[in-house]
C-alpha cells in the first residue's frame, strides 16, 4: 500500500446510503439528535431521519423548520408522521400572531371569510386560553400558507395528528390527499362552521386507525363557560365510516354511536359500520392543564343505548373497552354480541355478565369496590366460566392484599396481569418481596405484571419518586433491580414488571439482565393484549 495514502476514517469508508439506512432504524428523536451532533458528516446525514416525524404545534416550530426544506431539496418524501397544532385566525380577533419572519405581534388578521360570530370565537379562544402567548400564538396568513404549501408535498405521511387547533375545510382536504395515511388523530380541536363548508365522502379514506377525543365546542359570548349552540360536527364524526377502518378510539365528545352509526338517516347517507372494524376503545374525557370543557347537549347521556346497539351490529368486533357500556336501567343480552368478541373491558357488573356468555380471553373489570369484597366476588364469578383467562385488568378503589392471592388461585393460565388502584397506599415492600415465591410461581405462563396507582385526574404524567421503600439505595433503578431478583427464579417466563407507574423493569430472555425504562406518561388506553 502506498504510504502516501492516508487512512480514511470509518465515517468515510461506509457509503452514504448505508449510513442513511442505519439512521432510519434509530427509533427515537433524542437518540437521533445525539448522533447528529457527533460529527459534521452525521449532522448532514441525519437531517432526513430527524425530519421523519414532524411536530409542528407552535408557529415558531414552523418558522424554524421551513428553511431546512429549502436547503435540502427532495427531503419531503422522508416525512412519515406529522403532529400539527398550528392555526390561523378565522375572524378579526386580537391574538398573538407569528409572521413569516418569526416576529410575534398581538394584532388582528382576517384569515378567512367565514360567517362566524367574532364575539363567540373570541370568547371560545379565551375560555380555552388559546389567545395566551404561552400557547404559542397563531400563524399569520403568510406563514400558514407557506406551511400548508410545504405540507402538501409530504405525500408519504402515514400518521397524522391535529391537536389544539381550528380545523376547517383545508384540513379535511389534506386528509383526503394523503394516499398512504393509515393513522388519524384529532384531539382538543375546534371546528369551522358547517355553513358554507365543503362536503367530503370519508368512506373512501384509506385510514385503518382513527382517534377522536376531547373535541371542543364554541362557547357563548354572553354566558361564560357555556356552549353557545348545538354544533353539527358530522363532518368530523363521519370520519368513522372509512371502510378500511379497523380500530376506533373515541370519548363522550365524539359520540359516533349516536350521531353516525345510530343516526335515523344513516342508511340514506351511507353511514355504515365498516365491515372490518375490530377494535373499539371508549375513553374517559380527559382534562388538560386543569381545563374543564363545558358539557354540550347530549354528552351527559353518553353512551345511552347506542354503544350497545352498535356492538350488536359490528359483526367482526374483537375488542371493546368502555368505562360505561349502558345506563343502569338497560338490560343487556350478552348472547347478541358478536361471537368474535375476545377482549372486553367494562364496569364490574357488565364485565362479569358478558364473561359468563362470551368466550373472552382478555377481561377488564373496572370500578371495583372493596367494602363488600366486590373484587373477590367478581373474580370468583368470572372464574366459574373463564378459568383459562389469559389477560386480566382490574381497577380497584383501593389496594387490597387479598386480590393477588385470589387471582393466582383462580387463573393459573394467566399471561398478563394488570391491577390499578386509587389512592397513595399500595402494596408493601414485604408483599412485593414474597410475591414471587408465594403467588407468581402459581402462574407459570405470566410474562407481564403491572401493579401501580391510577393517574391523578387531568394528568397522564406519572410520578418519578427518588425511592420506593428504601432510600439507602443510590437510585430507584438499583432498588427496582434488587426487588425483582426473586422474580427471575420463581417466574422464569416473566419479562416485564411495573410496580411503580414511572418505571418499567424488563428483560429480553429468562437469563437476561433486568433493564429499567423510565415512563414519560401513562398509556391513554390499554389494548388488552396478552
C-alpha positions as CSV (number, residue, x, y, z in Angstrom):
1,X,0.0,0.0,0.0
2,X,1.3,3.5,-0.9
3,X,2.4,5.1,2.4
4,X,1.4,8.4,1.0
5,X,-2.3,7.4,1.1
6,X,-3.9,8.4,4.4
7,X,-6.2,6.0,6.2
8,X,-9.8,7.1,5.8
9,X,-12.0,7.4,8.9
10,X,-14.8,4.9,9.3
11,X,-17.4,7.7,8.5
12,X,-15.8,8.0,5.1
13,X,-15.3,4.2,4.4
14,X,-19.0,3.4,4.8
15,X,-21.1,4.5,1.8
16,X,-23.6,7.3,2.4
17,X,-26.6,5.0,1.5
18,X,-25.6,2.6,4.4
19,X,-25.5,5.5,6.9
20,X,-28.9,6.7,5.8
21,X,-30.3,3.3,6.2
22,X,-28.8,2.9,9.7
23,X,-30.1,6.3,10.8
24,X,-33.6,5.3,9.6
25,X,-33.6,2.4,12.1
26,X,-32.9,4.7,15.1
27,X,-36.4,4.9,16.8
28,X,-36.2,7.9,19.0
29,X,-35.7,11.6,18.1
30,X,-33.5,12.1,21.2
31,X,-31.0,9.4,20.0
32,X,-31.0,10.8,16.5
33,X,-30.1,14.2,17.9
34,X,-27.2,12.8,19.8
35,X,-25.9,11.1,16.6
36,X,-26.4,14.4,14.6
37,X,-24.0,16.3,16.9
38,X,-21.3,13.6,16.9
39,X,-19.6,15.0,13.8
40,X,-20.1,17.3,10.8
41,X,-20.8,14.5,8.4
42,X,-23.5,12.9,10.6
43,X,-25.1,16.3,11.1
44,X,-25.9,16.5,7.4
45,X,-26.8,12.8,7.0
46,X,-29.3,12.7,9.9
47,X,-31.4,15.6,8.6
48,X,-33.6,13.3,6.7
49,X,-34.2,10.9,9.6
50,X,-34.6,13.8,12.1
51,X,-37.5,15.2,10.0
52,X,-39.1,11.8,9.6
53,X,-41.5,12.6,12.4
54,X,-42.5,16.2,12.5
55,X,-44.1,18.0,15.4
56,X,-45.4,21.5,14.5
57,X,-47.6,22.5,17.4
58,X,-46.5,26.2,17.6
59,X,-45.9,28.7,14.8
60,X,-42.3,29.1,15.9
61,X,-41.7,25.4,15.2
62,X,-42.8,26.0,11.6
63,X,-40.8,29.2,11.2
64,X,-37.6,27.5,12.4
65,X,-38.2,24.3,10.3
66,X,-39.2,25.6,6.9
67,X,-35.7,26.8,5.8
68,X,-34.5,23.2,6.3
69,X,-36.7,22.0,3.4
70,X,-35.4,24.8,1.1
71,X,-31.8,23.7,2.0
72,X,-32.4,20.0,1.4
73,X,-34.4,19.5,-1.8
74,X,-36.2,16.1,-2.1
75,X,-36.4,15.6,1.6
76,X,-40.2,15.7,1.5
77,X,-40.5,12.0,0.8
78,X,-38.9,11.1,4.1
79,X,-41.7,12.5,6.3
80,X,-43.8,9.7,7.8
81,X,-45.8,11.4,10.6
82,X,-47.0,14.9,11.4
83,X,-48.4,16.4,14.6
84,X,-50.0,19.7,13.6
85,X,-51.2,22.3,16.1
86,X,-50.8,25.5,14.2
87,X,-53.9,27.5,13.3
88,X,-54.6,30.8,11.6
89,X,-57.3,33.2,12.9
90,X,-60.8,32.6,11.5
91,X,-62.0,36.2,12.1
92,X,-60.8,39.5,13.3
93,X,-59.7,38.6,16.8
94,X,-56.8,40.1,18.7
95,X,-54.4,37.3,19.4
96,X,-50.6,36.7,19.3
97,X,-49.7,36.2,15.6
98,X,-46.3,34.9,14.4
99,X,-45.4,36.2,10.9
100,X,-43.2,34.6,8.2
101,X,-40.1,36.4,9.6
102,X,-40.6,34.9,13.0
103,X,-41.8,38.1,14.7
104,X,-44.8,37.9,17.1
105,X,-47.3,40.7,17.3
106,X,-50.6,40.9,19.1
107,X,-52.9,42.1,16.3
108,X,-56.0,41.1,14.3
109,X,-55.9,39.4,11.0
110,X,-58.7,38.4,8.7
111,X,-57.6,34.9,7.6
112,X,-60.9,33.7,6.1
113,X,-64.3,34.8,5.0
114,X,-66.3,32.7,7.5
115,X,-69.6,34.0,8.7
116,X,-68.8,33.1,12.2
117,X,-69.7,35.4,15.1
118,X,-66.5,37.2,16.0
119,X,-67.5,37.6,19.7
120,X,-68.3,33.9,20.0
121,X,-65.0,32.8,18.6
122,X,-63.2,35.4,20.8
123,X,-65.0,34.0,23.9
124,X,-64.1,30.5,22.8
125,X,-60.4,31.3,22.4
126,X,-60.3,33.0,25.8
127,X,-62.1,30.1,27.5
128,X,-59.5,27.6,26.2
129,X,-56.7,30.1,26.8
130,X,-55.7,29.8,23.1
131,X,-55.2,33.5,23.0
132,X,-52.3,33.4,25.5
133,X,-48.8,33.8,24.3
134,X,-47.8,30.8,26.3
135,X,-49.8,28.7,23.8
136,X,-47.5,29.8,21.0
137,X,-49.9,32.1,19.2
138,X,-51.4,31.8,15.8
139,X,-49.8,31.8,12.4
140,X,-50.2,34.8,10.1
141,X,-51.8,34.1,6.7
142,X,-48.4,34.2,5.0
143,X,-46.8,31.8,7.4
144,X,-49.8,29.5,7.4
145,X,-49.9,29.4,3.6
146,X,-46.1,28.7,3.4
147,X,-46.6,25.8,6.0
148,X,-49.5,24.3,4.1
149,X,-47.7,24.6,0.7
150,X,-44.9,22.5,2.3
151,X,-47.3,20.0,4.0
152,X,-48.9,19.2,0.6
153,X,-45.6,17.8,-0.6
154,X,-45.5,15.3,2.3
155,X,-47.1,12.6,0.2
156,X,-45.8,9.6,2.3
157,X,-47.4,10.6,5.6
158,X,-48.9,7.5,7.3
159,X,-49.7,9.1,10.7
160,X,-51.4,12.5,11.1
161,X,-52.5,14.3,14.3
162,X,-54.4,17.5,14.7
163,X,-54.2,18.9,18.2
164,X,-55.2,22.1,19.9
165,X,-56.2,23.8,16.7
166,X,-59.0,25.1,14.5
167,X,-59.9,22.5,11.9
168,X,-61.5,23.6,8.6
169,X,-62.0,22.5,5.0
170,X,-58.4,22.7,4.1
171,X,-57.5,20.1,6.8
172,X,-60.2,17.7,5.6
173,X,-58.9,18.2,2.1
174,X,-55.4,17.4,3.3
175,X,-56.7,14.1,4.9
176,X,-58.2,13.1,1.6
177,X,-54.9,13.9,-0.3
178,X,-52.7,11.6,1.6
179,X,-52.8,8.2,-0.2
180,X,-50.7,6.4,2.5
181,X,-52.5,7.8,5.5
182,X,-53.4,5.0,8.0
183,X,-53.5,6.6,11.4
184,X,-55.5,9.7,12.0
185,X,-56.0,11.5,15.4
186,X,-58.0,14.6,16.4
187,X,-57.7,15.9,19.9
188,X,-58.6,19.2,21.6
189,X,-59.8,20.6,18.3
190,X,-62.4,23.3,17.4
191,X,-64.2,23.1,14.0
192,X,-65.2,25.6,11.3
193,X,-68.9,26.1,11.0
194,X,-70.6,23.7,8.7
195,X,-72.4,26.6,6.9
196,X,-70.7,27.1,3.6
197,X,-68.2,24.3,4.1
198,X,-67.5,21.5,1.6
199,X,-68.8,18.0,1.7
200,X,-66.4,15.1,1.9
201,X,-67.0,11.4,1.4
202,X,-64.9,9.9,4.2
203,X,-65.9,6.3,3.3
204,X,-63.1,6.3,0.7
205,X,-60.4,7.2,3.1
206,X,-57.5,4.7,3.5
207,X,-57.2,5.1,7.3
208,X,-57.2,1.9,9.4
209,X,-57.0,3.6,12.9
210,X,-59.0,6.7,14.0
211,X,-58.9,8.6,17.3
212,X,-61.2,11.5,18.2
213,X,-61.0,12.7,21.8
214,X,-61.6,15.8,23.8
215,X,-63.2,17.6,20.8
216,X,-64.2,21.2,21.7
217,X,-67.3,23.3,21.1
218,X,-67.6,27.0,20.7
219,X,-68.6,29.0,23.8
220,X,-71.2,31.7,24.2
221,X,-70.0,35.3,24.1
222,X,-72.6,36.2,26.8
223,X,-72.6,33.2,29.1
224,X,-69.1,32.2,30.1
225,X,-68.3,28.5,30.1
226,X,-71.5,27.6,28.2
227,X,-71.7,26.1,24.8
228,X,-73.4,28.7,22.5
229,X,-75.4,26.2,20.5
230,X,-75.6,22.7,19.2
231,X,-72.8,22.4,16.7
232,X,-73.1,19.9,13.8
233,X,-69.9,18.0,13.8
234,X,-70.9,15.3,11.5
235,X,-68.2,16.2,9.1
236,X,-65.7,15.2,11.7
237,X,-67.6,12.4,13.3
238,X,-68.3,10.7,9.9
239,X,-64.6,10.0,9.6
240,X,-65.5,6.8,11.3
241,X,-67.2,5.4,8.2
242,X,-63.9,4.9,6.4
243,X,-64.4,1.4,5.0
244,X,-60.9,0.2,5.8
245,X,-61.2,1.2,9.5
246,X,-60.0,-1.5,12.0
247,X,-59.5,0.5,15.2
248,X,-61.7,3.3,16.6
249,X,-61.0,5.3,19.7
250,X,-63.4,8.0,21.0
251,X,-64.8,9.6,24.1
252,X,-68.0,11.3,25.0
253,X,-67.1,14.4,22.9
254,X,-67.2,12.3,19.8
255,X,-70.4,10.2,20.1
256,X,-70.3,8.5,16.7
257,X,-72.5,5.7,18.0
258,X,-75.5,8.1,18.3
259,X,-74.7,10.7,15.7
260,X,-73.3,8.5,12.9
261,X,-73.8,4.7,13.3
262,X,-77.2,5.2,15.1
263,X,-78.5,8.2,13.2
264,X,-82.0,7.9,11.9
265,X,-80.9,8.6,8.3
266,X,-77.6,6.7,8.5
267,X,-78.6,4.3,5.7
268,X,-79.6,7.1,3.2
269,X,-76.4,9.0,4.0
270,X,-74.2,6.0,3.5
271,X,-73.0,5.9,7.2
272,X,-72.3,2.2,7.6
273,X,-70.2,0.5,10.2
274,X,-67.0,-0.6,8.4
275,X,-67.1,-4.3,7.8
276,X,-63.5,-4.8,9.1
277,X,-63.9,-2.8,12.3
278,X,-62.4,-5.0,15.0
279,X,-61.3,-2.8,17.9
280,X,-63.3,-0.1,19.7
281,X,-62.0,1.9,22.7
282,X,-64.2,4.4,24.6
283,X,-62.1,6.6,26.9
284,X,-63.0,8.9,29.8
285,X,-62.9,12.5,28.8
286,X,-59.5,14.0,29.9
287,X,-58.7,17.4,31.3
288,X,-55.7,19.3,30.2
289,X,-53.9,21.9,32.3
290,X,-56.8,21.9,34.7
291,X,-59.2,22.9,32.0
292,X,-62.8,22.0,32.3
293,X,-64.7,21.8,29.0
294,X,-68.3,22.8,29.1
295,X,-70.8,19.9,28.5
296,X,-72.7,20.1,25.3
297,X,-76.2,18.8,24.5
298,X,-76.5,15.1,24.9
299,X,-73.0,14.5,26.3
300,X,-74.2,13.8,29.8
301,X,-76.3,10.9,28.5
302,X,-73.4,9.2,26.7
303,X,-73.5,6.5,25.7
304,X,-77.2,5.9,26.3
305,X,-78.0,2.6,24.4
306,X,-76.3,3.5,21.2
307,X,-73.0,1.9,22.1
308,X,-74.7,-1.4,22.9
309,X,-76.7,-1.4,19.7
310,X,-73.6,-0.6,17.8
311,X,-71.7,-3.6,19.4
312,X,-74.5,-5.9,18.4
313,X,-74.3,-4.7,14.8
314,X,-70.5,-4.7,14.5
315,X,-70.3,-8.4,13.4
316,X,-66.5,-8.6,13.4
317,X,-65.8,-6.8,16.7
318,X,-62.9,-8.4,18.7
319,X,-62.1,-5.8,21.3
320,X,-64.5,-3.5,23.2
321,X,-63.3,-1.4,26.1
322,X,-65.5,1.2,27.7
323,X,-65.9,2.9,31.2
324,X,-69.7,2.8,30.7
325,X,-71.5,0.3,28.4
326,X,-75.1,1.0,29.0
327,X,-77.2,3.0,31.6
328,X,-78.1,1.1,34.8
329,X,-81.7,0.7,33.8
330,X,-80.9,-1.0,30.4
331,X,-81.0,-4.8,30.2
332,X,-78.2,-6.3,28.1
333,X,-78.4,-9.6,26.1
334,X,-74.8,-10.8,26.0
335,X,-75.6,-13.6,23.5
336,X,-76.5,-10.8,21.0
337,X,-72.9,-9.5,21.0
338,X,-70.6,-10.8,18.2
339,X,-69.2,-14.3,18.8
340,X,-65.8,-12.9,17.6
341,X,-65.5,-10.8,20.8
342,X,-62.4,-11.9,22.7
343,X,-61.2,-8.8,24.6
344,X,-63.7,-6.9,26.7
345,X,-63.4,-4.2,29.5
346,X,-66.3,-2.6,31.3
347,X,-67.6,-1.8,34.8
348,X,-67.7,-4.8,37.1
349,X,-71.4,-5.7,36.7
350,X,-71.3,-5.7,32.9
351,X,-67.8,-7.3,32.7
352,X,-68.8,-10.4,34.8
353,X,-72.2,-10.6,32.9
354,X,-70.6,-10.7,29.5
355,X,-67.8,-13.0,30.5
356,X,-70.3,-15.6,31.5
357,X,-71.6,-15.8,27.9
358,X,-68.9,-14.7,25.6
359,X,-65.6,-16.6,25.3
360,X,-63.4,-13.7,26.1
361,X,-59.6,-14.3,26.5
362,X,-58.8,-10.8,28.0
363,X,-61.1,-9.2,30.5
364,X,-61.0,-5.7,32.1
365,X,-63.0,-5.4,35.3
366,X,-63.4,-1.7,36.0
367,X,-64.6,0.3,39.0
368,X,-64.3,-2.4,41.6
369,X,-65.1,-1.5,45.2
370,X,-63.7,-3.4,48.2
371,X,-66.1,-2.7,51.1
372,X,-68.1,-5.8,50.4
373,X,-65.3,-7.9,48.8
374,X,-66.7,-6.9,45.5
375,X,-63.5,-7.6,43.6
376,X,-63.1,-11.1,45.1
377,X,-66.7,-11.9,44.3
378,X,-66.3,-10.7,40.8
379,X,-63.2,-12.7,40.2
380,X,-64.9,-15.9,41.6
381,X,-67.8,-15.3,39.3
382,X,-65.6,-14.9,36.2
383,X,-63.5,-18.0,37.1
384,X,-66.6,-20.1,37.1
385,X,-66.9,-19.6,33.3
386,X,-63.4,-18.4,32.2
387,X,-60.8,-20.2,34.3
388,X,-58.5,-20.2,31.3
389,X,-58.4,-16.4,31.1
390,X,-55.2,-15.1,29.5
391,X,-55.3,-11.4,30.5
392,X,-56.9,-9.7,33.4
393,X,-57.1,-6.0,34.1
394,X,-58.5,-4.8,37.4
395,X,-59.4,-1.3,38.6
396,X,-59.7,-1.1,42.4
397,X,-60.9,1.8,44.5
398,X,-58.1,1.0,47.0
399,X,-55.3,-1.6,47.3
400,X,-56.2,-5.0,48.9
401,X,-53.5,-7.7,49.6
402,X,-56.1,-10.4,49.1
403,X,-56.7,-9.7,45.4
404,X,-53.5,-11.2,44.0
405,X,-53.7,-14.4,46.0
406,X,-57.3,-14.9,44.7
407,X,-56.1,-14.3,41.1
408,X,-53.2,-16.8,41.5
409,X,-55.6,-19.4,42.8
410,X,-58.4,-18.8,40.2
411,X,-56.5,-18.1,37.0
412,X,-53.4,-20.3,36.8
413,X,-53.0,-19.8,33.0
414,X,-52.9,-16.0,33.1
415,X,-50.3,-14.4,30.9
416,X,-50.7,-10.7,31.7
417,X,-52.0,-9.3,35.0
418,X,-52.7,-5.6,35.4
419,X,-54.0,-4.1,38.6
420,X,-54.5,-0.3,39.1
421,X,-55.7,1.1,42.3
422,X,-56.8,4.5,43.6
423,X,-55.1,6.3,46.4
424,X,-51.5,6.6,47.6
425,X,-51.4,3.4,49.7
426,X,-50.3,0.4,47.6
427,X,-48.6,-2.9,48.2
428,X,-46.0,-3.0,50.9
429,X,-42.3,-3.9,50.4
430,X,-42.9,-7.2,52.2
431,X,-45.8,-8.1,49.9
432,X,-43.7,-7.4,46.7
433,X,-40.8,-9.5,48.1
434,X,-42.9,-12.5,48.8
435,X,-45.0,-12.1,45.7
436,X,-42.7,-14.4,43.6
437,X,-42.4,-17.4,45.9
438,X,-46.0,-17.2,47.1
439,X,-48.0,-16.3,44.1
440,X,-46.1,-15.8,40.8
441,X,-44.9,-19.4,41.0
442,X,-48.5,-20.5,40.7
443,X,-48.9,-18.6,37.4
444,X,-46.2,-20.3,35.2
445,X,-47.3,-18.5,32.0
446,X,-47.2,-15.0,33.3
447,X,-45.0,-12.7,31.2
448,X,-46.3,-9.2,32.3
449,X,-47.1,-7.9,35.8
450,X,-48.4,-4.4,36.4
451,X,-49.3,-3.2,39.9
452,X,-49.5,0.6,40.2
453,X,-51.7,3.6,41.2
454,X,-54.1,5.1,38.7
455,X,-53.2,8.6,37.3
456,X,-54.5,11.7,39.0
457,X,-57.5,13.3,37.3
458,X,-56.3,15.5,34.5
459,X,-52.8,14.1,34.3
460,X,-51.1,11.5,32.2
461,X,-47.7,12.1,33.7
462,X,-46.6,9.5,36.4
463,X,-44.5,10.4,39.4
464,X,-40.8,9.5,39.5
465,X,-40.0,9.2,43.2
466,X,-36.3,9.0,44.3
467,X,-37.0,5.7,46.0
468,X,-39.9,3.2,46.7
469,X,-39.3,1.9,50.2
470,X,-35.6,2.1,51.0
471,X,-33.8,5.4,50.5
472,X,-30.4,3.8,51.3
473,X,-30.1,2.7,47.7
474,X,-28.2,5.1,45.4
475,X,-31.1,5.2,43.0
476,X,-34.6,3.9,42.4
477,X,-33.3,1.9,39.5
478,X,-30.9,0.0,41.8
479,X,-33.8,-0.6,44.2
480,X,-36.1,-1.9,41.5
481,X,-33.4,-4.3,40.2
482,X,-32.9,-5.8,43.7
483,X,-36.7,-6.0,44.2
484,X,-37.2,-8.3,41.1
485,X,-34.3,-10.6,41.8
486,X,-36.5,-13.4,43.3
487,X,-38.9,-13.0,40.3
488,X,-36.2,-14.5,37.9
489,X,-36.1,-17.7,40.0
490,X,-39.8,-18.3,40.7
491,X,-41.3,-17.0,37.4
492,X,-38.8,-17.6,34.5
493,X,-41.4,-16.6,31.9
494,X,-41.7,-13.1,33.4
495,X,-40.4,-10.4,31.0
496,X,-42.0,-7.1,32.2
497,X,-42.7,-5.8,35.7
498,X,-44.2,-2.4,36.7
499,X,-44.7,-1.9,40.4
500,X,-44.3,1.9,40.0
501,X,-46.1,3.9,37.4
502,X,-43.0,5.9,36.5
503,X,-40.7,2.9,35.8
504,X,-40.8,-0.4,33.9
505,X,-38.4,-3.3,34.6
506,X,-38.0,-5.6,31.7
507,X,-35.7,-8.2,30.2
508,X,-35.3,-9.9,26.8
509,X,-35.0,-13.5,28.0
510,X,-35.1,-15.7,31.1
511,X,-31.4,-15.3,31.8
512,X,-31.1,-11.8,30.6
513,X,-30.4,-8.7,32.8
514,X,-33.2,-6.6,34.0
515,X,-33.3,-3.1,32.4
516,X,-35.1,0.0,33.7
517,X,-37.2,2.1,31.4
518,X,-38.5,5.5,32.5
519,X,-42.1,6.1,31.6
520,X,-42.9,9.6,30.3
521,X,-46.7,9.3,30.5
522,X,-49.4,6.8,31.2
523,X,-50.9,4.9,28.3
524,X,-54.0,6.6,27.1
525,X,-55.7,3.2,26.6
526,X,-55.0,-0.4,27.2
527,X,-55.3,-2.6,24.2
528,X,-55.9,-5.7,26.4
529,X,-53.1,-7.6,24.7
530,X,-51.9,-10.8,26.1
